[in-house]
């Protein structure tokens, strides 16, 4: 199963490249949607099609895994992972307001990354991790307990922050508003902070290189975008935004 190690290495290198690149190029969706990224499809459909493959792939890879690796602990790992992507695939898209669109190119890159990530996570957790590593005793280890608390705290922050963003607009409204409340009192991209916290928690509770690289990818992908959003908010809202002296993504740090 050398391929798992190769995916981990390739993903880590790509994360660094993506991190540097996204400080110069804004991914053309959401606040930065742009026709220069090519043909677009409705946002709701795009999010569903982008996130659903990883939900399905992770389940299939667990289902096909050797019995020796399908422990109760591994099943919990699967359920945590799938809980996030069930929300992102089948709930989050249908809560969206407005008629925004996403470029097919962005969606396709998202699908490709998600499938690679499923191979990376499942490859380690369900195939190549040392036999017996994730036995029942793992559930009582400090890293599992702390990581689980961080994972669900991050999920709550992410979902709550998305809810606050949606509540800013009434039906038919296309104006931009400054999100407030919750973690938006500390950072301008609270939803990104929540997602990062989730995957830092997952890396900790699985104590794996695959989890760590995914957390690194999450930061590499979202931190530059959080910086762009911070700058855009400063342009849109001026002193009303800048006087709050918020961080971009990580409270008190960045």
PASEBA-1860 file (N, C-alpha, C; in nm, 3 decimals):
! residues 254
1> XXXXXXXX> 0.083/-0.120/0.000/0.000/0.000/0.000/0.088/0.126/0.000 ~ 0.193/0.123/-0.082/0.284/0.238/-0.092/0.209/0.360/-0.143 ~ 0.100/0.337/-0.218/0.026/0.448/-0.278/-0.028/0.544/-0.175 ~ -0.060/0.495/-0.054/-0.111/0.586/0.049/-0.004/0.687/0.088 ~ 0.118/0.639/0.109/0.228/0.729/0.143/0.256/0.829/0.032 ~ 0.247/0.782/-0.093/0.271/0.873/-0.206/0.164/0.981/-0.212 ~ 0.038/0.944/-0.188/-0.068/1.044/-0.189/-0.047/1.147/-0.079 ~ -0.006/1.101/0.039/0.020/1.192/0.151/0.129/1.292/0.114
9> XXXXXXXX> 0.236/1.245/0.052/0.348/1.332/0.015/0.305/1.430/-0.094 ~ 0.238/1.379/-0.197/0.193/1.465/-0.308/0.096/1.571/-0.257 ~ 0.003/1.531/-0.172/-0.096/1.626/-0.120/-0.029/1.734/-0.034 ~ 0.072/1.695/0.043/0.143/1.793/0.126/0.215/1.896/0.040 ~ 0.280/1.848/-0.066/0.351/1.940/-0.158/0.252/2.031/-0.229 ~ 0.142/1.975/-0.277/0.041/2.055/-0.345/-0.021/2.160/-0.254 ~ -0.035/2.126/-0.125/-0.092/2.222/-0.030/-0.007/2.347/-0.022 ~ 0.125/2.329/-0.021/0.216/2.445/-0.016/0.203/2.529/-0.142
17> XXXXXXXX> 0.195/2.462/-0.258/0.182/2.533/-0.385/0.050/2.610/-0.391 ~ -0.059/2.544/-0.351/-0.190/2.608/-0.352/-0.193/2.727/-0.257 ~ -0.134/2.711/-0.140/-0.130/2.819/-0.041/-0.066/2.944/-0.099 ~ 0.049/2.927/-0.164/0.119/3.041/-0.223/0.040/3.100/-0.340 ~ -0.018/3.014/-0.423/-0.089/3.060/-0.543/-0.213/3.141/-0.510 ~ -0.286/3.099/-0.407/-0.414/3.163/-0.377/-0.400/3.302/-0.316 ~ -0.278/3.343/-0.285/-0.257/3.482/-0.243/-0.252/3.575/-0.364 ~ -0.242/3.515/-0.483/-0.235/3.595/-0.606/-0.357/3.575/-0.696
25> XXXXXXXX> -0.427/3.463/-0.678/-0.544/3.432/-0.762/-0.661/3.396/-0.670 ~ -0.774/3.467/-0.686/-0.893/3.435/-0.609/-0.974/3.327/-0.681 ~ -0.999/3.217/-0.611/-1.085/3.114/-0.669/-1.222/3.177/-0.700 ~ -1.268/3.158/-0.823/-1.383/3.233/-0.873/-1.519/3.180/-0.833 ~ -1.547/3.178/-0.704/-1.681/3.141/-0.658/-1.717/3.229/-0.539 ~ -1.845/3.228/-0.504/-1.890/3.308/-0.390/-1.869/3.456/-0.413 ~ -1.806/3.522/-0.317/-1.782/3.666/-0.322/-1.694/3.704/-0.441 ~ -1.617/3.607/-0.494/-1.521/3.637/-0.601/-1.556/3.565/-0.731
33> XXXXXXXX> -1.685/3.537/-0.751/-1.725/3.468/-0.873/-1.684/3.550/-0.995 ~ -1.633/3.480/-1.097/-1.581/3.551/-1.213/-1.603/3.468/-1.339 ~ -1.640/3.535/-1.448/-1.661/3.467/-1.575/-1.530/3.413/-1.632 ~ -1.417/3.465/-1.584/-1.288/3.420/-1.638/-1.259/3.274/-1.605 ~ -1.336/3.216/-1.511/-1.317/3.076/-1.475/-1.399/2.983/-1.564 ~ -1.471/3.038/-1.661/-1.542/2.954/-1.757/-1.688/2.932/-1.724 ~ -1.743/2.831/-1.788/-1.885/2.801/-1.777/-1.926/2.772/-1.633 ~ -2.046/2.815/-1.597/-2.092/2.800/-1.459/-2.221/2.717/-1.454
41> XXXXXXXX> -2.249/2.665/-1.335/-2.375/2.596/-1.308/-2.429/2.650/-1.176 ~ -2.559/2.627/-1.146/-2.614/2.679/-1.021/-2.538/2.632/-0.898 ~ -2.521/2.723/-0.803/-2.442/2.698/-0.684/-2.487/2.573/-0.609 ~ -2.618/2.558/-0.592/-2.669/2.445/-0.515/-2.629/2.313/-0.578 ~ -2.645/2.304/-0.708/-2.608/2.183/-0.780/-2.458/2.159/-0.772 ~ -2.381/2.266/-0.788/-2.235/2.254/-0.787/-2.185/2.202/-0.652 ~ -2.236/2.257/-0.542/-2.191/2.213/-0.411/-2.227/2.067/-0.387 ~ -2.347/2.030/-0.428/-2.391/1.891/-0.410/-2.301/1.796/-0.490
49> XXXXXXXX> -2.277/1.828/-0.618/-2.195/1.742/-0.702/-2.049/1.740/-0.658 ~ -2.003/1.848/-0.598/-1.863/1.856/-0.555/-1.837/1.776/-0.428 ~ -1.932/1.778/-0.336/-1.909/1.715/-0.206/-1.960/1.571/-0.198 ~ -2.060/1.535/-0.278/-2.119/1.402/-0.269/-2.021/1.289/-0.302 ~ -1.932/1.303/-0.401/-1.842/1.193/-0.434/-1.756/1.146/-0.317 ~ -1.708/1.238/-0.233/-1.624/1.197/-0.122/-1.706/1.123/-0.017 ~ -1.832/1.163/-0.001/-1.922/1.093/0.092/-1.939/0.949/0.049 ~ -1.963/0.927/-0.079/-1.983/0.792/-0.132/-1.853/0.713/-0.131
57> XXXXXXXX> -1.743/0.776/-0.175/-1.615/0.706/-0.184/-1.566/0.659/-0.047 ~ -1.580/0.745/0.054/-1.533/0.708/0.187/-1.610/0.586/0.239 ~ -1.741/0.583/0.216/-1.821/0.470/0.261/-1.780/0.342/0.188 ~ -1.764/0.350/0.056/-1.727/0.231/-0.022/-1.590/0.177/0.021 ~ -1.495/0.267/0.045/-1.362/0.224/0.086/-1.365/0.157/0.223 ~ -1.450/0.205/0.312/-1.466/0.139/0.442/-1.534/0.003/0.424 ~ -1.638/-0.002/0.341/-1.714/-0.126/0.320/-1.626/-0.237/0.262 ~ -1.530/-0.199/0.176/-1.442/-0.295/0.110/-1.316/-0.325/0.189
65> XXXXXXXX> -1.297/-0.260/0.301/-1.174/-0.276/0.380/-1.169/-0.414/0.445 ~ -1.049/-0.460/0.479/-1.035/-0.589/0.550/-1.108/-0.584/0.685 ~ -1.163/-0.697/0.726/-1.236/-0.703/0.853/-1.148/-0.661/0.970 ~ -1.018/-0.689/0.961/-0.927/-0.657/1.071/-0.917/-0.508/1.096 ~ -0.951/-0.427/0.996/-0.942/-0.281/1.009/-1.078/-0.214/1.029 ~ -1.184/-0.292/1.021/-1.317/-0.233/1.040/-1.358/-0.248/1.187 ~ -1.282/-0.182/1.272/-1.309/-0.185/1.415/-1.418/-0.084/1.450 ~ -1.465/-0.091/1.574/-1.564/0.008/1.619/-1.505/0.148/1.615
73> XXXXXXXX> -1.377/0.160/1.648/-1.312/0.291/1.643/-1.305/0.343/1.500 ~ -1.268/0.255/1.406/-1.264/0.295/1.265/-1.402/0.335/1.216 ~ -1.504/0.267/1.265/-1.641/0.303/1.227/-1.676/0.444/1.277 ~ -1.629/0.477/1.396/-1.652/0.613/1.448/-1.581/0.717/1.361 ~ -1.457/0.687/1.319/-1.386/0.777/1.229/-1.470/0.801/1.103 ~ -1.522/0.691/1.048/-1.605/0.702/0.928/-1.728/0.789/0.954 ~ -1.795/0.766/1.066/-1.918/0.841/1.095/-1.889/0.989/1.114 ~ -1.778/1.023/1.180/-1.742/1.164/1.197/-1.721/1.229/1.060
81> XXXXXXXX> -1.641/1.162/0.977/-1.610/1.214/0.844/-1.738/1.229/0.761 ~ -1.821/1.125/0.763/-1.943/1.126/0.683/-2.045/1.228/0.734 ~ -2.045/1.252/0.864/-2.137/1.352/0.919/-2.108/1.489/0.860 ~ -1.980/1.523/0.852/-1.943/1.652/0.791/-1.989/1.657/0.646 ~ -1.959/1.553/0.569/-1.988/1.558/0.426/-2.135/1.533/0.393 ~ -2.208/1.471/0.484/-2.354/1.464/0.465/-2.412/1.604/0.473 ~ -2.366/1.680/0.573/-2.413/1.818/0.588/-2.374/1.903/0.468 ~ -2.251/1.885/0.419/-2.202/1.966/0.307/-2.265/1.926/0.174
89> XXXXXXXX> -2.304/1.798/0.161/-2.358/1.748/0.034/-2.509/1.763/0.023 ~ -2.580/1.737/0.134/-2.724/1.722/0.126/-2.804/1.822/0.209 ~ -2.737/1.903/0.289/-2.808/2.003/0.369/-2.762/2.144/0.333 ~ -2.633/2.172/0.345/-2.578/2.304/0.318/-2.619/2.362/0.182 ~ -2.608/2.285/0.071/-2.643/2.345/-0.059/-2.787/2.392/-0.067 ~ -2.878/2.319/-0.003/-3.020/2.350/-0.017/-3.067/2.457/0.081 ~ -2.977/2.502/0.167/-3.007/2.615/0.254/-2.962/2.747/0.192 ~ -2.886/2.738/0.084/-2.833/2.858/0.020/-2.945/2.945/-0.034
97> XXXXXXXX> -2.925/3.076/-0.024/-3.018/3.173/-0.081/-2.958/3.232/-0.209 ~ -3.045/3.290/-0.288/-2.996/3.356/-0.408/-2.976/3.259/-0.523 ~ -2.926/3.314/-0.634/-2.909/3.237/-0.756/-2.764/3.242/-0.804 ~ -2.671/3.240/-0.708/-2.530/3.241/-0.744/-2.494/3.115/-0.823 ~ -2.383/3.124/-0.894/-2.337/3.013/-0.977/-2.190/2.985/-0.947 ~ -2.147/2.864/-0.979/-2.008/2.824/-0.959/-1.950/2.775/-1.090 ~ -1.828/2.815/-1.124/-1.765/2.763/-1.245/-1.747/2.612/-1.239 ~ -1.770/2.546/-1.351/-1.748/2.401/-1.358/-1.603/2.366/-1.328
105> XXXXXXXX> -1.512/2.455/-1.363/-1.370/2.428/-1.337/-1.343/2.420/-1.188 ~ -1.402/2.510/-1.109/-1.386/2.507/-0.964/-1.447/2.380/-0.907 ~ -1.567/2.347/-0.953/-1.634/2.226/-0.904/-1.551/2.102/-0.936 ~ -1.497/2.095/-1.057/-1.419/1.978/-1.098/-1.293/1.962/-1.015 ~ -1.227/2.074/-0.986/-1.108/2.067/-0.900/-1.145/2.021/-0.760 ~ -1.263/2.065/-0.713/-1.310/2.022/-0.583/-1.337/1.873/-0.578 ~ -1.399/1.820/-0.683/-1.425/1.675/-0.690/-1.295/1.598/-0.689 ~ -1.199/1.642/-0.770/-1.069/1.574/-0.778/-1.000/1.572/-0.642
113> XXXXXXXX> -0.997/1.687/-0.575/-0.934/1.692/-0.443/-1.007/1.601/-0.344 ~ -1.139/1.608/-0.344/-1.216/1.529/-0.248/-1.194/1.379/-0.265 ~ -1.186/1.333/-0.389/-1.163/1.191/-0.413/-1.022/1.150/-0.370 ~ -0.924/1.234/-0.398/-0.788/1.206/-0.350/-0.784/1.202/-0.198 ~ -0.857/1.293/-0.135/-0.859/1.297/0.011/-0.925/1.171/0.068 ~ -1.032/1.124/0.003/-1.096/1.000/0.048/-0.998/0.884/0.042 ~ -0.921/0.877/-0.068/-0.820/0.771/-0.080/-0.715/0.784/0.029 ~ -0.675/0.907/0.059/-0.572/0.930/0.160/-0.622/0.893/0.300
121> XXXXXXXX> -0.742/0.941/0.336/-0.795/0.914/0.469/-0.828/0.766/0.486 ~ -0.907/0.712/0.393/-0.948/0.572/0.404/-0.828/0.478/0.389 ~ -0.735/0.515/0.302/-0.618/0.430/0.281/-0.543/0.406/0.410 ~ -0.524/0.511/0.489/-0.455/0.494/0.617/-0.545/0.429/0.721 ~ -0.663/0.483/0.741/-0.749/0.439/0.850/-0.798/0.296/0.834 ~ -0.832/0.256/0.711/-0.899/0.128/0.690/-0.814/0.023/0.620 ~ -0.690/0.059/0.581/-0.610/-0.037/0.505/-0.467/-0.054/0.559 ~ -0.394/0.055/0.579/-0.250/0.039/0.608/-0.209/0.075/0.750
129> XXXXXXXX> -0.299/0.126/0.831/-0.262/0.152/0.971/-0.228/0.019/1.038 ~ -0.135/0.021/1.134/-0.096/-0.104/1.201/-0.217/-0.176/1.259 ~ -0.224/-0.306/1.233/-0.337/-0.385/1.281/-0.345/-0.376/1.433 ~ -0.463/-0.344/1.483/-0.483/-0.332/1.627/-0.461/-0.192/1.681 ~ -0.408/-0.101/1.598/-0.382/0.036/1.644/-0.510/0.103/1.690 ~ -0.615/0.086/1.609/-0.741/0.154/1.639/-0.841/0.057/1.705 ~ -0.796/-0.008/1.809/-0.885/-0.094/1.887/-0.971/-0.010/1.980 ~ -1.050/-0.078/2.062/-1.143/-0.007/2.152/-1.070/0.083/2.251
137> XXXXXXXX> -0.948/0.047/2.287/-0.873/0.127/2.385/-0.840/0.266/2.332 ~ -0.841/0.280/2.196/-0.812/0.411/2.135/-0.912/0.517/2.179 ~ -1.034/0.475/2.207/-1.140/0.569/2.242/-1.115/0.637/2.376 ~ -1.022/0.586/2.454/-0.993/0.645/2.584/-0.861/0.722/2.586 ~ -0.798/0.730/2.470/-0.671/0.805/2.462/-0.699/0.955/2.461 ~ -0.611/1.034/2.524/-0.632/1.180/2.531/-0.649/1.246/2.395 ~ -0.570/1.201/2.295/-0.580/1.264/2.163/-0.716/1.239/2.099 ~ -0.775/1.122/2.124/-0.908/1.096/2.068/-1.012/1.184/2.137
145> XXXXXXXX> -1.005/1.195/2.267/-1.105/1.272/2.342/-1.095/1.421/2.307 ~ -0.974/1.476/2.310/-0.955/1.618/2.278/-0.989/1.645/2.132 ~ -0.943/1.556/2.042/-0.971/1.574/1.900/-1.119/1.571/1.869 ~ -1.193/1.483/1.937/-1.337/1.476/1.917/-1.406/1.604/1.961 ~ -1.363/1.658/2.074/-1.421/1.785/2.122/-1.394/1.898/2.024 ~ -1.271/1.903/1.970/-1.237/2.007/1.872/-1.317/1.988/1.744 ~ -1.332/1.863/1.701/-1.404/1.834/1.577/-1.548/1.885/1.585 ~ -1.616/1.854/1.693/-1.757/1.894/1.703/-1.772/2.042/1.736
153> XXXXXXXX> -1.675/2.099/1.807/-1.677/2.244/1.828/-1.661/2.316/1.694 ~ -1.569/2.266/1.612/-1.549/2.326/1.479/-1.671/2.311/1.392 ~ -1.735/2.195/1.396/-1.856/2.174/1.317/-1.966/2.272/1.359 ~ -1.981/2.291/1.490/-2.083/2.386/1.537/-2.052/2.527/1.489 ~ -1.926/2.570/1.501/-1.888/2.705/1.459/-1.910/2.722/1.309 ~ -1.874/2.621/1.232/-1.890/2.627/1.087/-2.037/2.641/1.047 ~ -2.122/2.556/1.103/-2.265/2.559/1.069/-2.330/2.688/1.120 ~ -2.296/2.729/1.242/-2.353/2.852/1.298/-2.311/2.974/1.216
161> XXXXXXXX> -2.186/2.977/1.173/-2.137/3.091/1.095/-2.203/3.097/0.958 ~ -2.220/2.981/0.894/-2.292/2.978/0.766/-2.435/3.028/0.784 ~ -2.498/2.989/0.896/-2.635/3.034/0.923/-2.639/3.186/0.937 ~ -2.542/3.243/1.005/-2.538/3.388/1.023/-2.519/3.460/0.890 ~ -2.438/3.403/0.802/-2.417/3.463/0.670/-2.547/3.460/0.589 ~ -2.616/3.346/0.591/-2.743/3.334/0.516/-2.848/3.432/0.567 ~ -2.846/3.456/0.697/-2.949/3.542/0.758/-2.931/3.690/0.722 ~ -2.818/3.725/0.662/-2.792/3.865/0.630/-2.882/3.916/0.517
169> XXXXXXXX> -2.924/3.826/0.429/-3.002/3.867/0.312/-3.146/3.818/0.321 ~ -3.236/3.904/0.279/-3.375/3.864/0.262/-3.393/3.814/0.119 ~ -3.498/3.739/0.090/-3.520/3.687/-0.045/-3.514/3.797/-0.151 ~ -3.436/3.774/-0.255/-3.425/3.871/-0.364/-3.317/3.975/-0.344 ~ -3.262/3.985/-0.224/-3.158/4.084/-0.195/-3.024/4.034/-0.247 ~ -2.951/4.120/-0.315/-2.819/4.083/-0.368/-2.707/4.168/-0.309 ~ -2.739/4.253/-0.212/-2.638/4.337/-0.149/-2.547/4.253/-0.058 ~ -2.432/4.311/-0.023/-2.339/4.245/0.068/-2.348/4.311/0.205
177> XXXXXXXX> -2.343/4.229/0.310/-2.352/4.278/0.446/-2.240/4.217/0.531 ~ -2.205/4.288/0.635/-2.097/4.243/0.722/-2.154/4.146/0.826 ~ -2.107/4.021/0.830/-2.159/3.926/0.929/-2.114/3.963/1.070 ~ -2.200/3.940/1.166/-2.170/3.971/1.305/-2.220/3.858/1.395 ~ -2.178/3.864/1.521/-2.222/3.765/1.619/-2.139/3.638/1.613 ~ -2.147/3.558/1.719/-2.072/3.434/1.722/-1.923/3.459/1.707 ~ -1.857/3.375/1.631/-1.713/3.390/1.610/-1.680/3.504/1.515 ~ -1.781/3.564/1.452/-1.756/3.681/1.368/-1.717/3.803/1.452
185> XXXXXXXX> -1.727/3.792/1.582/-1.678/3.898/1.669/-1.527/3.890/1.686 ~ -1.467/3.784/1.635/-1.322/3.764/1.649/-1.251/3.754/1.514 ~ -1.318/3.698/1.415/-1.256/3.681/1.283/-1.358/3.714/1.175 ~ -1.308/3.756/1.059/-1.399/3.791/0.950/-1.446/3.669/0.871 ~ -1.375/3.557/0.884/-1.415/3.433/0.816/-1.435/3.324/0.921 ~ -1.538/3.341/1.002/-1.562/3.248/1.112/-1.597/3.108/1.060 ~ -1.667/3.100/0.947/-1.700/2.969/0.891/-1.575/2.891/0.854 ~ -1.473/2.961/0.804/-1.348/2.895/0.770/-1.274/2.848/0.896
193> XXXXXXXX> -1.279/2.930/1.000/-1.217/2.890/1.126/-1.281/2.761/1.178 ~ -1.414/2.754/1.169/-1.483/2.635/1.216/-1.441/2.512/1.138 ~ -1.429/2.525/1.005/-1.389/2.410/0.924/-1.246/2.368/0.954 ~ -1.157/2.465/0.971/-1.019/2.432/1.006/-1.014/2.359/1.140 ~ -1.089/2.408/1.239/-1.090/2.345/1.370/-1.141/2.201/1.362 ~ -1.241/2.178/1.278/-1.291/2.041/1.257/-1.179/1.947/1.216 ~ -1.103/1.987/1.115/-1.005/1.894/1.059/-0.877/1.887/1.140 ~ -0.847/1.991/1.217/-0.740/1.979/1.317/-0.781/1.876/1.421
201> XXXXXXXX> -0.909/1.882/1.462/-0.961/1.784/1.556/-0.955/1.643/1.499 ~ -0.990/1.628/1.371/-0.987/1.497/1.308/-0.845/1.443/1.300 ~ -0.751/1.529/1.268/-0.610/1.488/1.264/-0.566/1.440/1.401 ~ -0.611/1.510/1.505/-0.573/1.473/1.641/-0.639/1.342/1.684 ~ -0.767/1.327/1.659/-0.838/1.208/1.708/-0.798/1.082/1.631 ~ -0.747/1.097/1.507/-0.696/0.981/1.433/-0.545/0.966/1.450 ~ -0.480/1.073/1.496/-0.334/1.074/1.518/-0.262/1.020/1.395 ~ -0.293/1.080/1.279/-0.244/1.026/1.153/-0.183/1.135/1.065
209> XXXXXXXX> -0.088/1.094/0.981/-0.031/1.186/0.884/-0.137/1.229/0.782 ~ -0.225/1.136/0.746/-0.330/1.170/0.649/-0.421/1.279/0.704 ~ -0.457/1.268/0.831/-0.539/1.372/0.894/-0.466/1.504/0.903 ~ -0.337/1.498/0.934/-0.257/1.621/0.946/-0.247/1.692/0.812 ~ -0.224/1.615/0.705/-0.213/1.675/0.572/-0.346/1.737/0.529 ~ -0.457/1.674/0.566/-0.587/1.733/0.533/-0.607/1.864/0.608 ~ -0.568/1.869/0.735/-0.577/1.994/0.810/-0.489/2.101/0.746 ~ -0.369/2.060/0.701/-0.279/2.152/0.632/-0.343/2.203/0.504
217> XXXXXXXX> -0.408/2.113/0.428/-0.477/2.152/0.306/-0.590/2.250/0.334 ~ -0.662/2.224/0.441/-0.773/2.313/0.476/-0.721/2.454/0.501 ~ -0.612/2.464/0.576/-0.552/2.596/0.601/-0.501/2.657/0.471 ~ -0.431/2.577/0.390/-0.371/2.627/0.266/-0.478/2.679/0.170 ~ -0.593/2.615/0.168/-0.700/2.653/0.078/-0.779/2.774/0.130 ~ -0.801/2.778/0.262/-0.892/2.879/0.317/-0.822/3.004/0.369 ~ -0.700/2.993/0.416/-0.632/3.110/0.473/-0.613/3.223/0.370 ~ -0.565/3.194/0.248/-0.553/3.302/0.149/-0.689/3.362/0.114
225> XXXXXXXX> -0.792/3.278/0.106/-0.926/3.329/0.075/-0.978/3.416/0.189 ~ -0.949/3.375/0.313/-0.988/3.458/0.427/-0.921/3.595/0.420 ~ -0.797/3.598/0.372/-0.726/3.724/0.356/-0.794/3.811/0.251 ~ -0.835/3.750/0.139/-0.904/3.824/0.033/-1.039/3.876/0.082 ~ -1.111/3.795/0.159/-1.240/3.838/0.211/-1.221/3.954/0.308 ~ -1.118/3.948/0.390/-1.088/4.056/0.484/-1.068/4.188/0.408 ~ -0.991/4.182/0.302/-0.964/4.302/0.222/-1.091/4.352/0.154 ~ -1.173/4.260/0.103/-1.296/4.299/0.037/-1.393/4.364/0.136
233> XXXXXXXX> -1.402/4.308/0.257/-1.487/4.369/0.359/-1.439/4.509/0.395 ~ -1.308/4.525/0.401/-1.253/4.658/0.431/-1.292/4.759/0.324 ~ -1.294/4.713/0.197/-1.335/4.801/0.087/-1.485/4.832/0.093 ~ -1.564/4.730/0.122/-1.709/4.745/0.120/-1.762/4.824/0.239 ~ -1.705/4.800/0.358/-1.765/4.853/0.481/-1.678/4.958/0.551 ~ -1.557/4.978/0.502/-1.473/5.085/0.553/-1.448/5.077/0.703 ~ -1.461/5.193/0.769/-1.428/5.202/0.911/-1.518/5.116/0.998 ~ -1.641/5.094/0.955/-1.732/5.010/1.032/-1.675/4.869/1.049
241> XXXXXXXX> -1.594/4.828/0.951/-1.529/4.697/0.959/-1.391/4.706/1.023 ~ -1.308/4.798/0.977/-1.169/4.803/1.022/-1.155/4.837/1.171 ~ -1.250/4.916/1.226/-1.238/4.953/1.367/-1.263/4.835/1.461 ~ -1.321/4.727/1.409/-1.343/4.609/1.491/-1.213/4.532/1.515 ~ -1.112/4.558/1.431/-0.979/4.498/1.445/-0.987/4.345/1.456 ~ -1.063/4.289/1.364/-1.077/4.144/1.361/-0.953/4.078/1.301 ~ -0.933/3.952/1.337/-0.837/3.870/1.265/-0.907/3.811/1.143 ~ -0.832/3.750/1.055/-0.890/3.700/0.931/-0.959/3.564/0.949
249> XXXXXX> -0.892/3.473/1.019/-0.942/3.337/1.023/-0.925/3.268/1.158 ~ -0.814/3.292/1.225/-0.786/3.226/1.352/-0.785/3.331/1.463 ~ -0.875/3.323/1.558/-0.885/3.426/1.663/-0.750/3.453/1.730 ~ -0.717/3.585/1.742/-0.597/3.634/1.810/-0.466/3.598/1.740 ~ -0.472/3.526/1.630/-0.349/3.478/1.565/-0.337/3.530/1.421 ~ -0.436/3.502/1.337/-0.429/3.539/1.194/-0.565/3.584/1.144
END
